[in-house]
Amino acid sequence: MAGDDDLLVVDGSLAIPLSELRWRFSRSGGPGGQHANTADTRVEVIFDVAASPSLRPHQRARLLQRLGPEVVAVAADERSQLRNRALALDRLAGRLSVGLHVERPRVATRPTRGSQRRRVDAKRRRSETKRLRRPTEGD
């Protein structure tokens, strides 16, 4: 999802310059060991939806409604800060893409004549099966 060196490509309608993102680095949690508690490998990337000039008005309104004024993505999976940066950018792009997605409205349809006939036939067969299980008058 991450695009060119200076752009974060979210989808076909939105690309955000990396200069609009804020980065925060800290030490990853978990057990210690060599390197683990000495390097700032945890990455947090923050996108300010409210102040971004890259967003169109309808995109901004949708993101503010769904995700709030700031969108944060965190990555602490890898030992490398560089790989965690790439993961955080991908996660941010994914969250923004989901936030911008517009569900198509459902169009009501009618059952076909064939499906109606099959349904009624199945009900008739089931009814006949149950009728045959009943005791007869002479029993």
Summary of the structure (lengths in Angstrom):
residues: 139
radius of gyration: 28.2
end to end distance: 74.3
largest distance: 90.8
contacts: 324
relative contact order: 0.15
helix: 40%
strand: 21%
